[in-house]
Each structure stands twice: as structure tokens, then as C-alpha cells.
Amino acid sequence: MKSQGQKLKTLFIILLLLGGPAAQAFQVSDNLTVSSKNRTWSHKSSNGLTSTELEYRGEIVFTDDDRDVKSISDGGFLKFSQRSFGVKRTIILEGNSGGRIGREYYEGRTELPFEPDGRKWMEDVLIEIIRSTGIGAEQRVARFYKKGGMNAVIEEIDEISSDYVQSKYFGHAVNYPGIKTSEIQLVTISAADMISSSYELAKFFISGSKTFLKDNETANIFLENTAEISSDYEQARVLKHVIKEYDITDANAAVIIKGTKNISSDYEQARVLLSLMEKDLSKQNLKLVQMAMENISSSYEKSRILKYLIEKQEPTTENVMFIINASSQISSDYEQAKVLQMLLTEEIEIAALAEVAKATQEISSDYEQSKVLQAIAIQKALTAEVVDIIVQASLNISSDYEQTKVLKKMLESDKLTSESLETILEAASEISSSSEKSKLLQSVIDKGDLENAEIEAILNAAEDISSSYDKSKVLQAVGPKIAKDNLELRELFRQVAKTISSDHDFGKAMRSLDN
């Protein structure tokens, strides 16, 4: 509808409601200035070919055909001038006591009789003044409504070129006494279709939101049409206002969540979802939030939403699983790890701990994965199953340093199974760093009583340590653990010790075997 009808382009005037006695002026566009002083409005516009000046004060009522002024409040006036191709014309209408209107007409500086030329020119330009300024909007909405219902009102609004004035008319239309539900819906759809300014459409939607939310069907139509606001900021502003000020239904919330996909800004979309999550969302709507998060590419904004959920919601298994699953959508290892670490500050169930450990496999950064696994390792409620999962997850860490940190932390757990210890020893054999392999093997030895098979695994892993110093440190730690009558292990120990190139380190290792 924005392109329908012949729209008058001479004036593009936007009025802002300014109060108080002080003079105020502002540039509305490159060719328009609007100012106000003592409730007197002034407008100056130029398009290169034609320049116009409008000044008015008081209450002005027009005739039903919009070709004359019916009344002007006492002390009020309307003055309009237009210069085109070097010719300037001016009309001045003044409200006097008794309801009389004084009328003057000028061409240049010369006053001419108002009748008939002044009246004819006024009749030609008056509709332009009315549609460009919004003067008498409320009275005109009532007149058109009585004439042809809301359709007649909307047809007239379609003849108005200014988004501001259209917004003003729609505002009076939606607040018309006794307006029907179907008419509210029509106004909503029409305003979204006609008003191209995101600011003006958002302003209209916010001002009329109480009316738009009067019933579920109308509310959903209103919320769906917020997608017509092209500015992400303004669309988010409307939705956040609705969320904050009104008790929206689950159905309304679902429409809002689905509608956020029309907001291209990750920041603004996240702001709407965060505002919405301050409400008690149903389980179904929480699932919709998770789906909506797929439209957000920013890891930071996704992380912000999930951390808010962790902070505000009870750590039930369902809520925790939602966080874990949603965190897998975060592409930033840093942000994903922050979410999982924050989740671990809550008292979550054992099954959830296991799922967090599994989720770390989505983290490609060795450092971030290691941080999360270590955070799980210090949980009080660990079980052997979770310990096993952590150990297995650590095998995905390529950094010897970070992997060793996790495995050493697991060796401190009293829930460590023999199977997990075997896995740790297998992992140790794959560590290429002499220092890290040595530190991990020494931690295994310090764990306590060792089975012969475990000692054998330690010796086999130590053989591949290239550093004589680090290899000797492992042998010095394990030597006293080998029983004197276990000839097979003692022989293996000697074979490994012979691979130490340093005589000093070799001697220290061999002496430990006899201690």
C-alpha cells in the first residue's frame, strides 16, 4: 500500500511534541527545519524548485471537504507561504472572538482581496497542509470513520506521505472509541504495511501495545507484524517493551521467540530472548529458545543467554541438559568452556556431570577442554563411571601439558578404577614430552599400592622417555615399589635403566632398586 495513490511530495514535515516556553529548533532532513516557541509551530522546507513556510498556533478545525477552515480557537492562527518560480503567495487565517476567522491573501508583499483568488489558492493547497502536518488528525479520523468505517480512515492515511503523520493518524485510529477487535487487527496490519520509518512504526506499536494485547489473536497478529520493522534496534525495542510491561501468554511468548529470527543483529536478538527469559517460560518455549539460538552466530551472545539461564533457573536435570546441548552450538571454545564451567558451579546430578564431560569433546582448544575436565574432576559427587569418562575424554587432548594436568587431577580421585588407571598408563605411553610423561608416571607411582601389571606398564612407558634425567626420576620413584623376589620386574627395571645415557642418573636409578 505504500506505493498506492498519488502522494503529495512538496512537504515532508515531521512534528515532535515540544512543550514549554523556550524556543526549540531542529533539522529534520536536508531540506526541512521544524521549530516551536510558545506552542507556535514553524516549518520551513525547500526541494530546490519550491520553498514553503508554515506557521500555526491553537486548535484548528477543517471543513468536511478539507477545502476550508471551519474554526480556529481564539488567538490561534495559520500562516502558509509558498514560493515557486519566483512567485510567492501567502494566506493568513486568524481566530477572533465570537468564532470569526480573519482571512488575508498576499502575492509577494502586496495584499490582495481574499475572494476569489486567495480562497481558490487556499483550496488548492489546504489538503497538502493537512496531510503534511497532521493538523486536525483526531477530528479527521472521526470524520472518515463515521463516513466509511476504518477502511475509509486507512484509505485517507494512504494518501499521506509523512511517516510521522501516518503514525499520528494510526494512533488516533486505534484509540477510536468503541473500535472493534477486527478493526484493531486491520489497523495493526495496515500500519505495518504503510509506515516505512522503523522509528515511527516502533513508536506507534509501543504507544498502542495495550490495545494490541487485549486478546490472544490480536496480540499474535501485532507481534507477528513487528517483523515489518526493518531496524533491528527498533524491533527489539518494541518486543522488550511488551515483555517488560505486560503479562504475556505462552502463545505470545512463542510468537516472540519465533519472531526473533527476523532480527539479524545477534546482539538485539539476544536482548529480546534475555528479556523474555526473565518470565517463567514453559518447557515448550524453552525448546523454542534453544531453536532460536541457532539463528545467533555470535558465540558471545549465545554464551550470554546460557549463562543467564544457569543463573536464574533451578539446576534440574532437564534444565542442565538444555544448557549442555545448547552449548554445543557455540563455536568459540572459550565461550563454550565458560558456559560449562559456570554450570559446574551448580549442584548438578551425576548423570549431568557425565554429559558435561562428554560435551568437552566438542571443544577443540586443549587449554579450554582441560579447564572444564579439571573442573569436573574436583566435584565432590564423582562416581567411577564419571571418572572413566573424564579419563577417556582427556585422550582427545593433543597437548601433553594439558592432558597431563587432567590425568594428574584424576589420580587424586578416590573413585579411580583399575580400568581408568590402566587407561592413564596407556595414555602416558603416548605422551611425547619427556617432562610431562615423567611427571604423570611419578603421580601414578605416588598414588599408592601398585599391582605388578601396573609397575610393568610404568617401566614400559618410561623406556621411551628420551631425557636421562626424567627417565631416572621415574625409575627412582618406582624402584622401591618392586619386590625383591620379583625377578622378572627387577630385570625389566635394569633393562630400562641401561637406556639412561647419563652415568650419574643411571647410578641414582639403580640405587633406588635396592632401597
LUMTOR-870104 format. One line per 8 residues: number of its first residue (from 1); their letters; for each residue x, y, z of N, C-alpha, C. Coordinates in steps of 0.1 Angstrom, whole numbers, m for minus. Layout:
N
NUM = A = X Y Z X Y Z X Y Z  ...
//
This chain:
515
1 = MKSQGQKL = 8 m12 0 0 0 0 8 13 0  21 11 4 29 23 4 31 30 m9  29 22 m20 31 28 m33 18 32 m40  7 29 m33 m6 32 m39 m10 47 m38  m18 52 m48 m23 66 m46 m12 76 m50  m17 88 m54 m8 99 m58 m5 106 m45  8 105 m40 12 111 m27 19 125 m30  14 135 m23 20 148 m25 33 149 m19
9 = KTLFIILL = 43 153 m26 57 153 m22 63 167 m18  55 178 m20 61 191 m18 66 193 m4  59 188 6 63 189 20 65 175 26  76 174 34 78 162 42 82 167 56  71 169 64 72 175 77 70 165 88  79 165 97 78 156 109 77 165 121  67 164 129 65 172 141 68 163 153  75 169 163 77 163 176 70 172 186
17 = LLGGPAAQ = 64 165 196 57 172 206 67 179 216  68 192 214 77 200 223 68 209 232  71 210 244 64 218 254 73 229 259  67 238 267 74 248 274 76 261 266  79 272 272 80 284 265 93 286 257  103 278 260 116 280 253 115 277 238  122 284 230 122 281 215 131 269 213  127 260 204 134 249 201 134 247 186
25 = AFQVSDNL = 145 243 180 145 241 165 154 229 162  151 222 151 159 210 148 158 208 133  169 202 127 169 199 113 163 185 112  152 184 104 145 171 103 151 163 91  154 170 80 161 164 69 169 175 62  175 172 51 183 182 44 176 194 39  163 193 38 155 204 33 144 209 42  144 204 54 133 208 63 138 211 77
33 = TVSSKNRT = 133 222 82 136 226 96 123 229 103  121 223 115 109 225 123 113 231 136  105 241 141 108 248 154 95 251 161  96 253 174 84 256 182 88 266 193  79 276 195 81 286 206 67 290 211  66 288 224 53 292 230 41 285 223  43 272 219 32 264 213 29 269 199  38 277 193 36 281 179 46 273 171
41 = WSHKSSNG = 41 266 161 49 257 153 53 264 140  66 262 136 71 268 124 78 257 116  75 257 102 81 247 94 86 253 81  99 250 78 104 256 65 110 244 57  106 244 44 110 233 36 114 239 22  123 231 15 127 235 2 132 223 m6  127 221 m18 131 210 m26 139 214 m39  144 227 m39 151 232 m50 143 240 m59
49 = LTSTELEY = 130 236 m62 121 243 m71 111 251 m63  107 245 m52 96 252 m44 101 252 m29  98 264 m23 101 265 m9 88 269 m2  86 263 10 74 266 18 77 270 32  68 277 38 69 281 52 55 280 58  54 273 69 41 271 76 43 275 91  33 282 96 34 286 110 19 286 115  17 280 127 4 279 132 4 278 147
57 = RGEIVFTD = m8 281 153 m10 280 167 m24 278 170  m27 271 181 m41 269 185 m48 257 179  m61 256 182 m69 244 177 m75 248 164  m73 240 154 m78 244 140 m86 232 135  m99 235 131 m108 225 126 m111 228 112  m111 218 103 m113 220 89 m127 215 85  m132 220 74 m145 216 69 m144 202 64  m156 195 62 m156 181 58 m149 178 45
65 = DDRDVKSI = m149 188 36 m142 186 23 m128 190 23  m122 194 35 m108 198 36 m104 209 27  m114 218 23 m110 229 14 m111 243 21  m115 242 34 m116 255 41 m114 252 56  m112 262 64 m110 261 78 m124 265 84  m129 256 92 m142 258 99 m141 267 111  m130 265 119 m128 273 131 m114 273 135  m110 284 142 m97 285 148 m100 291 162
73 = SDGGFLKF = m93 284 172 m95 289 186 m90 304 187  m97 311 197 m94 325 199 m79 327 201  m72 335 193 m58 338 194 m50 329 186  m56 319 180 m48 309 171 m47 315 157  m39 309 149 m37 314 135 m31 303 127  m32 304 114 m25 296 104 m19 305 93  m6 304 91 0 312 80 8 303 71  5 303 58 12 294 49 17 302 37
81 = SQRSFGVK = 30 301 34 36 308 22 43 297 13  42 300 0 49 291 m9 55 300 m20  68 297 m23 75 304 m34 79 294 m44  74 297 m57 77 288 m68 79 296 m80  90 293 m87 94 300 m99 94 315 m97  99 320 m85 100 334 m82 87 340 m77  76 333 m77 63 339 m73 60 334 m58  57 343 m49 54 340 m35 40 343 m32
89 = RTIILEGN = 33 333 m26 19 335 m22 18 332 m8  9 339 m1 7 337 14 m7 338 17  m12 330 26 m25 331 32 m23 332 47  m31 340 54 m31 342 69 m45 341 74  m48 331 82 m61 329 88 m59 331 103  m68 339 109 m67 342 123 m80 340 130  m79 334 142 m91 331 150 m94 344 159  m106 349 158 m110 360 166 m122 357 175
97 = SGGRIGRE = m125 366 184 m136 364 194 m149 362 186  m157 354 191 m170 351 185 m170 341 174  m158 334 173 m157 324 163 m154 328 149  m152 341 147 m150 346 134 m135 343 130  m133 342 117 m120 339 112 m116 351 102  m105 357 106 m99 368 97 m91 361 86  m92 366 74 m86 360 62 m78 370 54  m65 367 51 m57 376 43 m50 368 32
105 = YYEGRTEL = m47 375 21 m41 369 10 m30 378 4  m18 373 2 m7 382 m4 m1 375 m16  3 383 m25 12 379 m36 24 388 m35  35 381 m32 47 389 m28 44 397 m15  46 410 m15 43 418 m3 30 425 m5  23 423 m16 11 430 m19 m1 422 m14  m10 429 m5 m22 422 0 m33 424 m11  m39 413 m14 m50 413 m24 m62 407 m17
113 = PFEPDGRK = m74 410 m23 m86 405 m18 m86 390 m16  m91 385 m5 m91 371 m3 m100 364 m13  m111 370 m16 m121 365 m25 m118 371 m39  m117 363 m50 m118 348 m50 m105 342 m51  m94 349 m55 m81 343 m58 m75 336 m46  m75 343 m34 m70 338 m22 m77 325 m18  m90 325 m19 m97 313 m15 m94 302 m24  m93 304 m37 m90 294 m47 m77 288 m44
121 = WMEDVLIE = m67 296 m41 m53 291 m39 m53 283 m26  m61 288 m15 m62 281 m3 m68 267 m5  m78 266 m13 m85 254 m15 m75 244 m22  m66 249 m30 m57 240 m37 m46 235 m28  m42 243 m18 m30 239 m10 m34 233 4  m47 235 8 m50 232 21 m49 217 24  m53 209 15 m52 194 17 m37 190 19  m29 197 11 m14 194 13 m9 198 27
129 = IIRSTGIG = m14 209 32 m10 213 45 m15 203 56  m28 199 54 m34 190 64 m26 177 64  m24 171 52 m18 158 51 m3 158 55  3 170 54 18 171 56 21 173 71  11 179 78 14 183 92 7 175 103  m4 169 99 m11 162 110 m21 171 117  m22 184 113 m32 193 119 m46 187 118  m53 187 130 m67 182 130 m68 167 127
137 = AEQRVARF = m58 159 130 m58 145 127 m69 137 135  m71 140 147 m81 133 155 m95 136 150  m98 148 147 m111 152 141 m113 146 128  m103 145 119 m104 139 106 m106 124 107  m99 117 116 m101 103 118 m116 100 122  m121 108 131 m135 106 135 m144 108 123  m141 119 115 m150 122 104 m150 110 93  m138 105 90 m137 95 80 m143 82 85
145 = YKKGGMNA = m142 79 98 m147 67 104 m162 67 103  m168 79 106 m183 80 105 m188 79 91  m179 83 82 m183 82 68 m182 68 62  m171 61 65 m169 48 58 m162 38 67  m162 39 80 m156 30 89 m141 30 88  m134 20 94 m120 20 94 m113 20 81  m120 13 71 m114 13 58 m113 27 52  m122 35 54 m122 49 49 m110 57 56
153 = VIEEIDEI = m108 54 69 m97 61 76 m84 56 70  m82 43 68 m70 38 62 m67 43 48  m78 44 40 m76 50 27 m71 64 27  m75 72 36 m70 86 38 m56 86 42  m53 77 52 m39 76 57 m29 73 45  m34 65 36 m26 60 25 m22 72 16  m30 83 17 m27 95 9 m16 104 15  m12 100 27 m3 109 35 12 103 33
161 = SSDYVQSK = 21 112 29 34 108 26 44 107 38  41 115 49 49 116 61 47 104 70  58 96 73 56 85 82 52 90 96  57 102 100 53 107 113 38 110 113  32 116 103 18 119 103 10 107 102  14 97 94 7 84 93 6 78 107  18 78 114 18 72 127 8 79 136  7 93 135 m2 101 143 m16 97 140
169 = YFGHAVNY = m20 95 127 m33 91 124 m37 77 129  m27 68 127 m30 54 131 m32 54 147  m24 63 154 m26 64 168 m40 68 172  m46 77 165 m60 81 168 m69 70 164  m66 63 153 m75 53 148 m76 41 158  m65 37 163 m65 25 172 m71 29 185  m72 42 189 m78 46 201 m92 51 199  m98 49 187 m111 54 185 m121 47 194
177 = PGIKTSEI = m130 55 200 m140 49 210 m148 38 203  m149 27 210 m157 16 205 m151 8 194  m138 10 191 m132 2 180 m134 m13 182  m137 m20 171 m139 m34 171 m125 m41 171  m126 m54 175 m113 m62 175 m108 m64 161  m117 m66 152 m113 m68 137 m107 m55 132  m111 m44 137 m106 m31 132 m92 m28 138  m90 m33 151 m77 m32 157 m67 m40 148
185 = QLVTISAA = m71 m52 145 m62 m60 137 m59 m54 123  m69 m48 117 m68 m41 104 m58 m29 105  m59 m22 116 m50 m10 118 m36 m15 120  m34 m26 128 m21 m32 130 m14 m35 117  m21 m43 109 m16 m48 96 m13 m36 87  m22 m27 86 m21 m15 77 m9 m6 81  m8 m4 94 3 5 99 17 m2 95  18 m15 98 30 m22 94 33 m22 80
193 = DMISSSYE = 23 m21 71 24 m21 57 28 m7 52  22 3 58 24 17 53 36 25 58  38 24 71 48 32 77 62 26 75  70 33 67 83 28 63 94 31 73  92 42 81 101 45 92 101 36 103  112 29 106 113 20 117 110 27 130  115 39 132 113 46 144 98 49 146  91 54 136 77 58 137 68 46 139
201 = LAKFFISG = 71 35 132 63 23 134 65 17 148  77 17 152 80 12 166 73 21 176  73 34 174 67 43 184 52 41 184  46 39 172 32 36 172 28 23 179  36 12 176 34 m1 182 35 0 197  45 7 202 47 8 217 35 16 223  31 27 217 20 35 223 7 28 223  5 19 213 m8 12 212 m7 m3 217
209 = SKTFLKDN = 4 m6 224 6 m20 227 m5 m26 237  m10 m17 246 m20 m22 255 m33 m26 247  m36 m19 237 m48 m22 229 m45 m35 221  m33 m36 215 m30 m47 207 m29 m60 214  m27 m59 227 m26 m71 236 m39 m75 243  m50 m69 238 m63 m71 245 m68 m86 244  m64 m93 234 m68 m107 233 m57 m114 225  m57 m127 227 m46 m135 222 m44 m134 207
217 = ETANIFLE = m55 m135 199 m54 m135 185 m48 m121 180  m54 m110 185 m49 m97 182 m34 m95 186  m31 m100 197 m17 m99 202 m8 m106 193  m11 m118 188 m3 m126 179 m1 m119 166  m12 m113 161 m11 m105 148 m2 m93 150  m3 m86 161 6 m75 164 20 m79 165  23 m90 172 37 m95 174 43 m99 161  35 m106 153 40 m111 140 43 m99 131
225 = NTAEISSD = 36 m88 132 38 m76 123 50 m68 128  55 m70 140 67 m63 144 79 m67 135  77 m78 127 88 m82 118 89 m72 106  79 m63 105 79 m53 94 88 m42 98  92 m41 110 102 m30 114 116 m34 109  121 m27 100 134 m31 94 146 m29 103  145 m20 113 156 m17 122 156 m28 133  167 m35 134 168 m45 145 166 m38 159
233 = YEQARVLK = 172 m27 160 171 m20 173 157 m16 176  149 m11 167 135 m7 169 126 m19 171  128 m29 164 120 m41 165 123 m47 179  135 m48 183 138 m53 197 132 m44 208  132 m31 205 127 m21 215 112 m24 217  105 m27 207 90 m30 208 88 m43 216  95 m53 212 93 m66 218 97 m66 233  108 m59 236 112 m58 250 102 m50 259
241 = HVIKEYDI = 96 m40 252 86 m32 259 74 m41 263  70 m49 253 59 m58 255 62 m68 266  74 m74 266 78 m84 276 78 m78 290  83 m66 291 85 m59 304 72 m54 310  63 m49 302 52 m42 307 39 m50 308  39 m62 302 26 m69 301 28 m84 305  17 m90 310 17 m104 313 14 m112 301  24 m115 293 21 m122 280 18 m137 283
249 = TDANAAVI = 11 m143 274 7 m157 275 18 m165 269  17 m178 271 27 m188 265 26 m187 250  14 m185 244 13 m184 230 20 m171 225  18 m160 232 25 m147 229 40 m149 229  45 m156 239 59 m158 241 65 m166 229  57 m176 225 61 m184 214 63 m176 201  53 m167 199 53 m159 187 66 m149 188  69 m144 199 80 m135 201 93 m143 198
257 = IKGTKNIS = 94 m155 204 107 m163 202 109 m166 187  98 m171 181 99 m174 166 102 m161 158  97 m150 163 99 m137 155 113 m132 156  120 m136 166 134 m131 167 143 m135 156  139 m145 148 147 m149 136 147 m138 126  137 m129 127 137 m117 117 147 m106 121  153 m108 133 162 m98 138 176 m103 134  183 m96 125 196 m100 120 207 m98 130
265 = SDYEQARV = 205 m88 139 216 m85 148 216 m95 160  227 m102 161 228 m111 172 226 m104 186  231 m92 187 230 m85 200 216 m82 203  208 m77 193 194 m73 196 186 m86 198  188 m96 190 181 m109 192 183 m114 206  196 m114 211 199 m119 224 192 m111 235  191 m97 233 185 m89 242 170 m92 244  163 m95 233 149 m99 234 148 m112 241
273 = LLSLMEKD = 156 m122 238 155 m135 244 158 m134 259  168 m126 262 172 m125 276 160 m118 284  154 m108 278 142 m102 285 131 m112 287  129 m120 277 118 m130 277 121 m140 288  133 m144 290 137 m154 299 136 m150 314  133 m137 316 130 m132 329 116 m137 333  108 m140 324 95 m146 326 97 m161 329  86 m167 335 86 m182 336 82 m188 323
281 = LSKQNLKL = 91 m193 316 88 m199 303 84 m213 304  75 m218 296 71 m232 296 82 m240 290  81 m253 292 91 m262 287 92 m261 272  80 m260 265 80 m259 251 87 m246 246  84 m235 253 91 m223 249 106 m223 252  110 m230 262 124 m231 264 131 m239 252  124 m248 247 129 m255 235 129 m246 223  119 m237 222 119 m227 211 131 m217 213
289 = VQMAMENI = 134 m214 225 146 m205 227 159 m212 222  160 m225 225 171 m233 220 172 m232 205  160 m234 199 160 m234 184 163 m220 179  158 m210 186 161 m196 182 176 m193 183  182 m199 192 197 m197 194 205 m201 181  199 m210 173 206 m214 161 207 m203 151  199 m193 152 199 m181 144 210 m171 148  215 m173 160 225 m164 165 239 m169 162
297 = SSSYEKSR = 247 m162 155 260 m167 151 271 m163 161  268 m153 169 278 m148 179 279 m158 191  291 m163 192 293 m172 204 291 m164 217  295 m152 217 294 m144 229 279 m143 233  270 m139 224 256 m138 227 250 m151 231  253 m162 224 248 m175 228 252 m178 243  265 m175 245 270 m178 259 263 m169 269  260 m157 265 253 m148 275 239 m153 278
305 = ILKYLIEK = 232 m158 268 219 m164 271 220 m176 280  229 m185 277 230 m197 285 235 m195 299  244 m185 301 248 m182 315 237 m176 323  229 m168 316 217 m162 323 208 m173 327  206 m184 319 197 m195 323 203 m202 335  216 m204 335 222 m211 346 220 m203 359  221 m190 358 220 m181 370 206 m181 375  196 m181 366 182 m179 370 174 m191 372
313 = QEPTTENV = 177 m202 366 169 m214 367 174 m224 377  165 m233 382 169 m244 391 177 m254 382  188 m260 388 196 m269 381 190 m283 380  178 m283 375 171 m296 373 178 m304 362  177 m317 361 183 m324 350 179 m319 337  166 m316 335 161 m311 322 168 m298 318  169 m289 328 175 m276 325 190 m277 322  196 m286 330 211 m288 328 213 m294 314
321 = MFIINASS = 205 m303 310 207 m310 297 204 m299 286  195 m291 288 193 m280 278 205 m271 276  211 m268 287 224 m260 287 235 m267 280  236 m280 283 247 m288 277 245 m289 262  233 m292 258 230 m294 244 232 m281 236  227 m270 242 228 m257 236 242 m252 235  250 m256 244 264 m251 244 272 m257 232  267 m268 227 274 m274 216 272 m265 203
329 = QISSDYEQ = 263 m256 203 261 m247 192 271 m235 192  278 m234 203 288 m223 205 301 m226 197  305 m218 188 317 m221 180 330 m217 187  329 m208 196 341 m203 204 344 m213 215  356 m219 215 360 m228 226 359 m220 239  364 m208 239 364 m200 251 351 m198 257  341 m194 249 327 m192 254 320 m205 258  322 m215 250 316 m228 254 322 m233 267
337 = AKVLQMLL = 335 m232 269 341 m236 282 336 m228 293  334 m215 291 329 m206 302 315 m211 306  306 m214 297 293 m219 300 294 m232 308  302 m242 303 302 m254 310 309 m253 324  318 m244 325 325 m242 339 315 m235 348  307 m226 343 296 m219 352 286 m230 356  283 m239 347 273 m249 350 278 m258 361  291 m260 362 297 m269 372 298 m262 386
345 = TEEIEIAA = 294 m249 386 294 m243 399 280 m246 406  271 m252 399 258 m256 404 259 m270 409  250 m274 418 250 m287 423 241 m296 413  248 m301 403 241 m309 393 243 m324 396  234 m332 390 234 m346 393 245 m353 385  248 m365 390 259 m373 385 258 m375 370  246 m378 365 244 m381 351 247 m369 343  244 m357 348 247 m344 341 262 m342 341
353 = LAEVAKAT = 269 m346 352 284 m344 352 290 m352 340  285 m364 339 290 m373 328 287 m366 314  276 m360 313 272 m354 300 281 m341 297  285 m334 308 294 m323 307 308 m328 302  312 m339 308 325 m345 304 325 m349 289  314 m355 285 312 m358 270 312 m346 261  306 m335 266 304 m323 258 318 m316 256  328 m319 264 341 m313 262 347 m318 249
361 = QEISSDYE = 342 m329 244 348 m334 231 345 m324 220  335 m315 222 332 m305 212 341 m293 212  350 m293 222 359 m282 224 372 m285 217  377 m278 208 389 m281 201 402 m276 208  400 m266 216 411 m260 223 416 m269 235  428 m274 234 433 m282 245 432 m275 259  435 m262 259 435 m255 271 421 m254 277  411 m251 269 398 m249 274 392 m263 278
369 = QSKVLQAI = 394 m273 270 389 m286 273 395 m291 286  408 m288 288 415 m292 300 409 m285 312  406 m272 311 400 m265 322 386 m270 327  378 m274 317 365 m280 320 367 m293 327  375 m302 321 377 m315 327 383 m314 341  392 m305 343 397 m303 357 386 m298 367  377 m290 361 366 m285 370 357 m296 374  355 m306 365 347 m318 368 354 m327 378
377 = AIQKALTA = 367 m328 376 375 m337 385 374 m333 400  372 m320 403 372 m316 417 358 m317 423  348 m322 415 334 m323 420 334 m333 431  326 m331 442 326 m340 453 318 m353 450  308 m352 441 299 m363 439 304 m372 427  317 m373 425 321 m381 413 319 m396 416  316 m402 405 315 m417 405 326 m423 396  328 m436 398 338 m443 390 334 m441 375
385 = EVVDIIVQ = 321 m441 372 317 m440 358 321 m426 352  319 m416 360 323 m402 355 338 m401 354  345 m407 364 360 m407 363 365 m413 350  359 m424 347 362 m432 335 360 m423 322  349 m416 323 345 m407 311 355 m396 310  359 m390 321 369 m379 321 382 m384 316  386 m395 320 399 m401 315 398 m403 300  387 m409 296 386 m411 281 386 m398 274
393 = ASLNISSD = 379 m388 279 378 m375 272 391 m368 271  400 m371 281 413 m365 281 422 m370 270  418 m381 264 426 m387 254 425 m379 241  415 m370 240 413 m361 228 422 m349 229  428 m347 241 437 m335 242 451 m338 236  455 m330 227 467 m333 220 479 m327 227  477 m317 235 488 m311 243 492 m320 254  505 m324 254 510 m332 265 508 m325 279
401 = YEQTKVLK = 510 m312 279 510 m305 291 495 m305 297  485 m301 288 472 m300 293 466 m314 296  470 m324 288 465 m338 291 470 m343 304  483 m340 307 489 m344 319 482 m337 331  478 m325 330 472 m318 341 459 m325 345  451 m329 334 438 m335 337 441 m349 343  449 m357 338 452 m370 343 457 m370 357  466 m361 360 471 m360 374 460 m356 383
409 = KMLESDKL = 451 m348 379 440 m344 387 431 m356 390  429 m365 380 421 m377 382 428 m387 391  441 m387 391 448 m396 400 445 m393 415  441 m381 417 438 m376 431 424 m382 436  416 m387 427 402 m391 430 402 m405 436  394 m406 447 393 m419 453 383 m428 446  378 m423 435 369 m431 427 375 m437 414  389 m436 414 396 m440 402 396 m456 402
417 = TSESLETI = 391 m461 391 391 m476 390 404 m481 384  406 m494 385 418 m500 379 418 m499 364  406 m499 358 404 m497 344 409 m483 339  405 m473 347 409 m460 344 424 m458 346  429 m464 357 444 m463 359 451 m469 347  446 m480 342 452 m487 330 451 m477 318  440 m471 317 439 m461 306 449 m450 307  451 m445 319 460 m434 322 474 m438 318
425 = LEAASEIS = 478 m451 322 491 m456 318 493 m457 303  482 m462 297 482 m463 282 484 m449 276  477 m439 282 479 m425 277 493 m420 279  498 m424 291 512 m419 294 522 m424 284  520 m436 279 529 m442 269 529 m434 256  518 m427 253 517 m419 241 522 m405 242  525 m401 254 529 m387 257 544 m385 252  546 m376 243 559 m374 237 569 m366 245
433 = SSSEKSKL = 563 m357 254 572 m349 262 578 m357 273  591 m357 274 598 m364 285 594 m359 299  593 m346 300 590 m339 313 576 m343 317  566 m342 308 552 m345 311 550 m359 314  556 m368 306 554 m382 308 560 m386 322  572 m381 325 578 m384 337 569 m379 349  564 m367 348 555 m362 359 543 m370 361  537 m374 350 525 m383 351 528 m396 357
441 = LQSVIDKG = 538 m403 352 542 m416 358 545 m415 372  552 m404 376 555 m403 391 543 m401 399  533 m394 393 520 m392 400 513 m405 402  514 m414 392 508 m427 393 514 m435 404  528 m434 404 535 m442 415 532 m437 429  530 m423 430 527 m417 443 512 m421 447  504 m426 438 490 m429 441 489 m439 452  500 m448 453 499 m458 464 503 m472 459
449 = DLENAEIE = 497 m482 465 500 m496 462 497 m498 447  507 m505 441 506 m508 426 506 m523 424  498 m527 415 498 m541 410 511 m543 402  515 m555 401 527 m558 392 525 m554 378  513 m556 373 510 m553 359 511 m538 357  507 m530 367 508 m516 367 523 m511 367  531 m518 375 545 m514 375 552 m517 362  548 m529 356 553 m532 343 549 m522 333
457 = AILNAAED = 537 m517 333 533 m507 324 540 m494 326  544 m490 338 551 m478 341 565 m480 335  572 m491 337 585 m493 332 585 m493 317  575 m499 311 575 m499 296 573 m485 291  565 m477 298 562 m463 293 575 m455 296  582 m458 307 594 m450 310 605 m452 300  606 m464 294 616 m467 284 617 m457 273  605 m451 269 605 m442 257 608 m428 261
465 = ISSSYDKS = 611 m425 274 615 m411 278 629 m409 273  630 m398 265 643 m395 259 653 m389 269  648 m381 279 656 m374 288 661 m384 299  674 m385 300 680 m393 311 675 m389 325  675 m376 327 671 m370 340 657 m375 343  647 m372 333 633 m375 336 631 m390 337  638 m398 329 636 m413 330 641 m418 343  653 m412 348 658 m416 361 649 m413 372
473 = KVLQAVGP = 642 m401 371 632 m397 382 621 m408 383  616 m413 372 606 m423 372 611 m436 379  623 m440 374 628 m452 380 631 m451 395  636 m439 399 639 m437 413 626 m438 421  615 m434 415 602 m435 423 596 m449 423  598 m456 412 592 m470 411 601 m481 417  614 m478 418 623 m489 422 619 m495 436  617 m486 446 613 m492 459 600 m499 459
481 = KIAKDNLE = 592 m498 449 579 m505 448 580 m519 443  592 m523 438 594 m536 432 599 m546 443  591 m557 445 595 m567 455 608 m573 451  616 m576 461 630 m581 459 629 m595 452  618 m603 455 617 m616 449 611 m616 435  607 m604 430 601 m604 417 612 m602 407  618 m612 403 630 m612 394 627 m607 380  615 m610 376 611 m606 362 610 m591 361
489 = LRELFRQV = 603 m584 372 602 m569 371 615 m563 374  624 m569 382 637 m563 385 646 m563 372  644 m574 365 652 m575 352 647 m564 342  634 m563 342 629 m552 333 633 m538 337  634 m536 350 639 m523 355 653 m521 350  662 m531 351 676 m530 348 677 m527 333  668 m534 325 669 m532 310 665 m517 307  655 m512 314 651 m498 311 662 m488 316
497 = AKTISSDH = 668 m491 328 679 m483 333 690 m482 324  694 m493 317 705 m493 308 704 m483 296  691 m479 294 689 m469 283 692 m455 287  695 m453 300 699 m439 305 713 m437 301  715 m426 294 729 m423 289 738 m416 300  732 m410 309 740 m403 320 744 m413 331  757 m414 333 761 m423 344 756 m419 358  755 m406 360 750 m401 373 736 m405 375
505 = DFGKAMRS = 727 m402 364 713 m406 366 711 m421 366  719 m428 359 718 m443 359 721 m448 373  732 m443 379 735 m447 393 724 m444 403  718 m433 402 707 m429 411 695 m439 409  692 m442 397 681 m451 394 684 m465 400  696 m470 397 699 m484 402 700 m485 417  704 m474 424 705 m475 438 691 m475 444  681 m469 437 667 m470 442 661 m484 442
513 = LDN = 666 m492 433 661 m506 433 665 m514 445  676 m510 451 680 m518 463 675 m512 476  668 m501 475 663 m494 488 651 m501 493
//
